Every structure is written in structure tokens, then in C-alpha cells.
Amino acid sequence: MKILALEHELPGGTTEKFQQHACAEAFRAWELHQQGIIRELYFRADRNEAVLVLECENVESARRILATLPLVEHGLITFELIPLKAYPGFARLFQ
């Protein structure tokens, strides 16, 4: 299942706290990318927050996996998880 994960910063995060975990965060994200879990990774153009496209069994699985990111572990960010499904609109038009 494809899951859209929208990062949200939690209160109390400082630049110093984020920088302290930046390398470990990037390394873990790279590991998840290499495993085929993170399929796409972006930053929003309007604010400094990540948008991930994950391939996971379900939303709960995605939540457990994202909990292994250092910024999540240290309470600096959380993710809004949105399950996605294939767009059915074309079938309505051509059946």
C-alpha cells in the first residue's frame, strides 16, 4: 500500500536539536529508501517539512517504521499518514 507521510514539527524543537540528529536522520532515511520502503522523498516548497511516499503493508506498519527515524524518536517531528489507493475515475468514464 502506498502511504503519503506529511512531516509536522512538534513544539520545542530548535535548530540545534535538529542539527544534532540530522546525520542520523539522513542515514536512516537512506536505509529505508534502500529497502524500498521510502519510494519518494521531498521537501515542501512552502515550508521546511518533508513529504514521503512509502510502500508499506498498512498505515500502522508505516507508523512503526517512521518511529525509527531519529527526529521522531527524539520528539522533534511527527507524521500525518494518508493511505492512498488507485484513482478509479477513469473506469467511470470508459465502462
Chimera marker file (.cmm) of the C-alpha trace (Angstrom):
<marker_set name="trace">
<marker id="1" x="0.000" y="0.000" z="0.000" r="1" g="1" b="0" radius="0.5"/>
<marker id="2" x="1.201" y="3.493" z="-0.788" r="1" g="1" b="0" radius="0.5"/>
<marker id="3" x="1.190" y="5.873" z="2.164" r="1" g="1" b="0" radius="0.5"/>
<marker id="4" x="1.687" y="9.628" z="1.937" r="1" g="1" b="0" radius="0.5"/>
<marker id="5" x="3.550" y="10.859" z="5.037" r="1" g="1" b="0" radius="0.5"/>
<marker id="6" x="3.485" y="14.567" z="5.810" r="1" g="1" b="0" radius="0.5"/>
<marker id="7" x="6.020" y="15.726" z="8.391" r="1" g="1" b="0" radius="0.5"/>
<marker id="8" x="4.943" y="18.128" z="11.122" r="1" g="1" b="0" radius="0.5"/>
<marker id="9" x="7.390" y="19.738" z="13.537" r="1" g="1" b="0" radius="0.5"/>
<marker id="10" x="6.492" y="19.428" z="17.213" r="1" g="1" b="0" radius="0.5"/>
<marker id="11" x="6.720" y="22.329" z="19.679" r="1" g="1" b="0" radius="0.5"/>
<marker id="12" x="10.042" y="22.820" z="21.413" r="1" g="1" b="0" radius="0.5"/>
<marker id="13" x="12.273" y="21.866" z="18.513" r="1" g="1" b="0" radius="0.5"/>
<marker id="14" x="15.247" y="24.152" z="17.986" r="1" g="1" b="0" radius="0.5"/>
<marker id="15" x="17.695" y="24.401" z="15.133" r="1" g="1" b="0" radius="0.5"/>
<marker id="16" x="20.378" y="22.988" z="17.433" r="1" g="1" b="0" radius="0.5"/>
<marker id="17" x="18.239" y="19.942" z="18.328" r="1" g="1" b="0" radius="0.5"/>
<marker id="18" x="17.511" y="19.252" z="14.657" r="1" g="1" b="0" radius="0.5"/>
<marker id="19" x="21.169" y="19.629" z="13.689" r="1" g="1" b="0" radius="0.5"/>
<marker id="20" x="22.198" y="17.254" z="16.478" r="1" g="1" b="0" radius="0.5"/>
<marker id="21" x="20.264" y="14.419" z="14.787" r="1" g="1" b="0" radius="0.5"/>
<marker id="22" x="20.496" y="15.454" z="11.107" r="1" g="1" b="0" radius="0.5"/>
<marker id="23" x="23.177" y="12.938" z="10.077" r="1" g="1" b="0" radius="0.5"/>
<marker id="24" x="21.494" y="10.014" z="11.820" r="1" g="1" b="0" radius="0.5"/>
<marker id="25" x="18.141" y="11.042" z="10.307" r="1" g="1" b="0" radius="0.5"/>
<marker id="26" x="19.581" y="11.162" z="6.792" r="1" g="1" b="0" radius="0.5"/>
<marker id="27" x="21.280" y="7.791" z="7.266" r="1" g="1" b="0" radius="0.5"/>
<marker id="28" x="18.082" y="6.122" z="8.497" r="1" g="1" b="0" radius="0.5"/>
<marker id="29" x="16.060" y="7.651" z="5.645" r="1" g="1" b="0" radius="0.5"/>
<marker id="30" x="18.675" y="6.331" z="3.204" r="1" g="1" b="0" radius="0.5"/>
<marker id="31" x="18.400" y="2.840" z="4.749" r="1" g="1" b="0" radius="0.5"/>
<marker id="32" x="14.608" y="2.907" z="4.359" r="1" g="1" b="0" radius="0.5"/>
<marker id="33" x="14.999" y="4.098" z="0.766" r="1" g="1" b="0" radius="0.5"/>
<marker id="34" x="17.413" y="1.267" z="0.022" r="1" g="1" b="0" radius="0.5"/>
<marker id="35" x="14.885" y="-1.201" z="1.466" r="1" g="1" b="0" radius="0.5"/>
<marker id="36" x="12.196" y="0.119" z="-0.897" r="1" g="1" b="0" radius="0.5"/>
<marker id="37" x="10.074" y="1.492" z="1.941" r="1" g="1" b="0" radius="0.5"/>
<marker id="38" x="10.636" y="5.175" z="1.207" r="1" g="1" b="0" radius="0.5"/>
<marker id="39" x="9.858" y="5.384" z="-2.501" r="1" g="1" b="0" radius="0.5"/>
<marker id="40" x="9.953" y="9.164" z="-2.841" r="1" g="1" b="0" radius="0.5"/>
<marker id="41" x="11.218" y="11.927" z="-0.556" r="1" g="1" b="0" radius="0.5"/>
<marker id="42" x="10.614" y="15.657" z="-0.939" r="1" g="1" b="0" radius="0.5"/>
<marker id="43" x="10.679" y="18.914" z="0.974" r="1" g="1" b="0" radius="0.5"/>
<marker id="44" x="7.653" y="21.152" z="0.754" r="1" g="1" b="0" radius="0.5"/>
<marker id="45" x="8.256" y="24.328" z="-1.243" r="1" g="1" b="0" radius="0.5"/>
<marker id="46" x="6.277" y="26.443" z="1.233" r="1" g="1" b="0" radius="0.5"/>
<marker id="47" x="7.933" y="25.293" z="4.494" r="1" g="1" b="0" radius="0.5"/>
<marker id="48" x="10.815" y="23.178" z="5.745" r="1" g="1" b="0" radius="0.5"/>
<marker id="49" x="8.949" y="19.892" z="6.182" r="1" g="1" b="0" radius="0.5"/>
<marker id="50" x="9.356" y="16.564" z="4.435" r="1" g="1" b="0" radius="0.5"/>
<marker id="51" x="6.825" y="14.697" z="2.316" r="1" g="1" b="0" radius="0.5"/>
<marker id="52" x="7.434" y="10.976" z="1.884" r="1" g="1" b="0" radius="0.5"/>
<marker id="53" x="5.781" y="8.359" z="-0.270" r="1" g="1" b="0" radius="0.5"/>
<marker id="54" x="6.076" y="4.997" z="1.473" r="1" g="1" b="0" radius="0.5"/>
<marker id="55" x="5.347" y="1.457" z="0.366" r="1" g="1" b="0" radius="0.5"/>
<marker id="56" x="4.109" y="-0.407" z="3.448" r="1" g="1" b="0" radius="0.5"/>
<marker id="57" x="1.673" y="-3.148" z="4.393" r="1" g="1" b="0" radius="0.5"/>
<marker id="58" x="-0.680" y="-0.660" z="6.071" r="1" g="1" b="0" radius="0.5"/>
<marker id="59" x="-0.792" y="2.633" z="7.977" r="1" g="1" b="0" radius="0.5"/>
<marker id="60" x="0.195" y="1.032" z="11.288" r="1" g="1" b="0" radius="0.5"/>
<marker id="61" x="3.251" y="-0.537" z="9.668" r="1" g="1" b="0" radius="0.5"/>
<marker id="62" x="4.216" y="2.871" z="8.254" r="1" g="1" b="0" radius="0.5"/>
<marker id="63" x="3.784" y="4.424" z="11.704" r="1" g="1" b="0" radius="0.5"/>
<marker id="64" x="6.097" y="1.819" z="13.290" r="1" g="1" b="0" radius="0.5"/>
<marker id="65" x="8.735" y="2.300" z="10.584" r="1" g="1" b="0" radius="0.5"/>
<marker id="66" x="8.681" y="6.097" z="10.798" r="1" g="1" b="0" radius="0.5"/>
<marker id="67" x="9.055" y="5.813" z="14.576" r="1" g="1" b="0" radius="0.5"/>
<marker id="68" x="12.607" y="4.545" z="13.895" r="1" g="1" b="0" radius="0.5"/>
<marker id="69" x="13.656" y="7.910" z="12.463" r="1" g="1" b="0" radius="0.5"/>
<marker id="70" x="15.834" y="9.778" z="14.986" r="1" g="1" b="0" radius="0.5"/>
<marker id="71" x="13.827" y="13.010" z="14.738" r="1" g="1" b="0" radius="0.5"/>
<marker id="72" x="10.673" y="11.067" z="15.603" r="1" g="1" b="0" radius="0.5"/>
<marker id="73" x="12.445" y="9.142" z="18.373" r="1" g="1" b="0" radius="0.5"/>
<marker id="74" x="13.604" y="12.406" z="19.948" r="1" g="1" b="0" radius="0.5"/>
<marker id="75" x="10.160" y="14.032" z="19.774" r="1" g="1" b="0" radius="0.5"/>
<marker id="76" x="11.048" y="16.693" z="17.223" r="1" g="1" b="0" radius="0.5"/>
<marker id="77" x="8.664" y="15.662" z="14.434" r="1" g="1" b="0" radius="0.5"/>
<marker id="78" x="5.624" y="13.534" z="13.787" r="1" g="1" b="0" radius="0.5"/>
<marker id="79" x="3.940" y="12.404" z="10.579" r="1" g="1" b="0" radius="0.5"/>
<marker id="80" x="0.401" y="12.650" z="9.290" r="1" g="1" b="0" radius="0.5"/>
<marker id="81" x="-0.194" y="9.387" z="7.413" r="1" g="1" b="0" radius="0.5"/>
<marker id="82" x="-2.580" y="9.210" z="4.474" r="1" g="1" b="0" radius="0.5"/>
<marker id="83" x="-3.302" y="5.834" z="2.826" r="1" g="1" b="0" radius="0.5"/>
<marker id="84" x="-3.593" y="6.051" z="-0.958" r="1" g="1" b="0" radius="0.5"/>
<marker id="85" x="-5.428" y="3.918" z="-3.489" r="1" g="1" b="0" radius="0.5"/>
<marker id="86" x="-5.524" y="3.904" z="-7.261" r="1" g="1" b="0" radius="0.5"/>
<marker id="87" x="-7.682" y="6.582" z="-8.857" r="1" g="1" b="0" radius="0.5"/>
<marker id="88" x="-10.945" y="4.950" z="-10.041" r="1" g="1" b="0" radius="0.5"/>
<marker id="89" x="-12.206" y="7.915" z="-12.077" r="1" g="1" b="0" radius="0.5"/>
<marker id="90" x="-11.146" y="6.687" z="-15.491" r="1" g="1" b="0" radius="0.5"/>
<marker id="91" x="-13.153" y="3.471" z="-15.124" r="1" g="1" b="0" radius="0.5"/>
<marker id="92" x="-16.313" y="5.514" z="-14.554" r="1" g="1" b="0" radius="0.5"/>
<marker id="93" x="-15.744" y="7.314" z="-17.839" r="1" g="1" b="0" radius="0.5"/>
<marker id="94" x="-14.932" y="4.353" z="-20.071" r="1" g="1" b="0" radius="0.5"/>
<marker id="95" x="-17.106" y="1.488" z="-18.845" r="1" g="1" b="0" radius="0.5"/>
<link id1="1" id2="2" r="1" g="1" b="0" radius="0.2"/>
<link id1="2" id2="3" r="1" g="1" b="0" radius="0.2"/>
<link id1="3" id2="4" r="1" g="1" b="0" radius="0.2"/>
<link id1="4" id2="5" r="1" g="1" b="0" radius="0.2"/>
<link id1="5" id2="6" r="1" g="1" b="0" radius="0.2"/>
<link id1="6" id2="7" r="1" g="1" b="0" radius="0.2"/>
<link id1="7" id2="8" r="1" g="1" b="0" radius="0.2"/>
<link id1="8" id2="9" r="1" g="1" b="0" radius="0.2"/>
<link id1="9" id2="10" r="1" g="1" b="0" radius="0.2"/>
<link id1="10" id2="11" r="1" g="1" b="0" radius="0.2"/>
<link id1="11" id2="12" r="1" g="1" b="0" radius="0.2"/>
<link id1="12" id2="13" r="1" g="1" b="0" radius="0.2"/>
<link id1="13" id2="14" r="1" g="1" b="0" radius="0.2"/>
<link id1="14" id2="15" r="1" g="1" b="0" radius="0.2"/>
<link id1="15" id2="16" r="1" g="1" b="0" radius="0.2"/>
<link id1="16" id2="17" r="1" g="1" b="0" radius="0.2"/>
<link id1="17" id2="18" r="1" g="1" b="0" radius="0.2"/>
<link id1="18" id2="19" r="1" g="1" b="0" radius="0.2"/>
<link id1="19" id2="20" r="1" g="1" b="0" radius="0.2"/>
<link id1="20" id2="21" r="1" g="1" b="0" radius="0.2"/>
<link id1="21" id2="22" r="1" g="1" b="0" radius="0.2"/>
<link id1="22" id2="23" r="1" g="1" b="0" radius="0.2"/>
<link id1="23" id2="24" r="1" g="1" b="0" radius="0.2"/>
<link id1="24" id2="25" r="1" g="1" b="0" radius="0.2"/>
<link id1="25" id2="26" r="1" g="1" b="0" radius="0.2"/>
<link id1="26" id2="27" r="1" g="1" b="0" radius="0.2"/>
<link id1="27" id2="28" r="1" g="1" b="0" radius="0.2"/>
<link id1="28" id2="29" r="1" g="1" b="0" radius="0.2"/>
<link id1="29" id2="30" r="1" g="1" b="0" radius="0.2"/>
<link id1="30" id2="31" r="1" g="1" b="0" radius="0.2"/>
<link id1="31" id2="32" r="1" g="1" b="0" radius="0.2"/>
<link id1="32" id2="33" r="1" g="1" b="0" radius="0.2"/>
<link id1="33" id2="34" r="1" g="1" b="0" radius="0.2"/>
<link id1="34" id2="35" r="1" g="1" b="0" radius="0.2"/>
<link id1="35" id2="36" r="1" g="1" b="0" radius="0.2"/>
<link id1="36" id2="37" r="1" g="1" b="0" radius="0.2"/>
<link id1="37" id2="38" r="1" g="1" b="0" radius="0.2"/>
<link id1="38" id2="39" r="1" g="1" b="0" radius="0.2"/>
<link id1="39" id2="40" r="1" g="1" b="0" radius="0.2"/>
<link id1="40" id2="41" r="1" g="1" b="0" radius="0.2"/>
<link id1="41" id2="42" r="1" g="1" b="0" radius="0.2"/>
<link id1="42" id2="43" r="1" g="1" b="0" radius="0.2"/>
<link id1="43" id2="44" r="1" g="1" b="0" radius="0.2"/>
<link id1="44" id2="45" r="1" g="1" b="0" radius="0.2"/>
<link id1="45" id2="46" r="1" g="1" b="0" radius="0.2"/>
<link id1="46" id2="47" r="1" g="1" b="0" radius="0.2"/>
<link id1="47" id2="48" r="1" g="1" b="0" radius="0.2"/>
<link id1="48" id2="49" r="1" g="1" b="0" radius="0.2"/>
<link id1="49" id2="50" r="1" g="1" b="0" radius="0.2"/>
<link id1="50" id2="51" r="1" g="1" b="0" radius="0.2"/>
<link id1="51" id2="52" r="1" g="1" b="0" radius="0.2"/>
<link id1="52" id2="53" r="1" g="1" b="0" radius="0.2"/>
<link id1="53" id2="54" r="1" g="1" b="0" radius="0.2"/>
<link id1="54" id2="55" r="1" g="1" b="0" radius="0.2"/>
<link id1="55" id2="56" r="1" g="1" b="0" radius="0.2"/>
<link id1="56" id2="57" r="1" g="1" b="0" radius="0.2"/>
<link id1="57" id2="58" r="1" g="1" b="0" radius="0.2"/>
<link id1="58" id2="59" r="1" g="1" b="0" radius="0.2"/>
<link id1="59" id2="60" r="1" g="1" b="0" radius="0.2"/>
<link id1="60" id2="61" r="1" g="1" b="0" radius="0.2"/>
<link id1="61" id2="62" r="1" g="1" b="0" radius="0.2"/>
<link id1="62" id2="63" r="1" g="1" b="0" radius="0.2"/>
<link id1="63" id2="64" r="1" g="1" b="0" radius="0.2"/>
<link id1="64" id2="65" r="1" g="1" b="0" radius="0.2"/>
<link id1="65" id2="66" r="1" g="1" b="0" radius="0.2"/>
<link id1="66" id2="67" r="1" g="1" b="0" radius="0.2"/>
<link id1="67" id2="68" r="1" g="1" b="0" radius="0.2"/>
<link id1="68" id2="69" r="1" g="1" b="0" radius="0.2"/>
<link id1="69" id2="70" r="1" g="1" b="0" radius="0.2"/>
<link id1="70" id2="71" r="1" g="1" b="0" radius="0.2"/>
<link id1="71" id2="72" r="1" g="1" b="0" radius="0.2"/>
<link id1="72" id2="73" r="1" g="1" b="0" radius="0.2"/>
<link id1="73" id2="74" r="1" g="1" b="0" radius="0.2"/>
<link id1="74" id2="75" r="1" g="1" b="0" radius="0.2"/>
<link id1="75" id2="76" r="1" g="1" b="0" radius="0.2"/>
<link id1="76" id2="77" r="1" g="1" b="0" radius="0.2"/>
<link id1="77" id2="78" r="1" g="1" b="0" radius="0.2"/>
<link id1="78" id2="79" r="1" g="1" b="0" radius="0.2"/>
<link id1="79" id2="80" r="1" g="1" b="0" radius="0.2"/>
<link id1="80" id2="81" r="1" g="1" b="0" radius="0.2"/>
<link id1="81" id2="82" r="1" g="1" b="0" radius="0.2"/>
<link id1="82" id2="83" r="1" g="1" b="0" radius="0.2"/>
<link id1="83" id2="84" r="1" g="1" b="0" radius="0.2"/>
<link id1="84" id2="85" r="1" g="1" b="0" radius="0.2"/>
<link id1="85" id2="86" r="1" g="1" b="0" radius="0.2"/>
<link id1="86" id2="87" r="1" g="1" b="0" radius="0.2"/>
<link id1="87" id2="88" r="1" g="1" b="0" radius="0.2"/>
<link id1="88" id2="89" r="1" g="1" b="0" radius="0.2"/>
<link id1="89" id2="90" r="1" g="1" b="0" radius="0.2"/>
<link id1="90" id2="91" r="1" g="1" b="0" radius="0.2"/>
<link id1="91" id2="92" r="1" g="1" b="0" radius="0.2"/>
<link id1="92" id2="93" r="1" g="1" b="0" radius="0.2"/>
<link id1="93" id2="94" r="1" g="1" b="0" radius="0.2"/>
<link id1="94" id2="95" r="1" g="1" b="0" radius="0.2"/>
</marker_set>
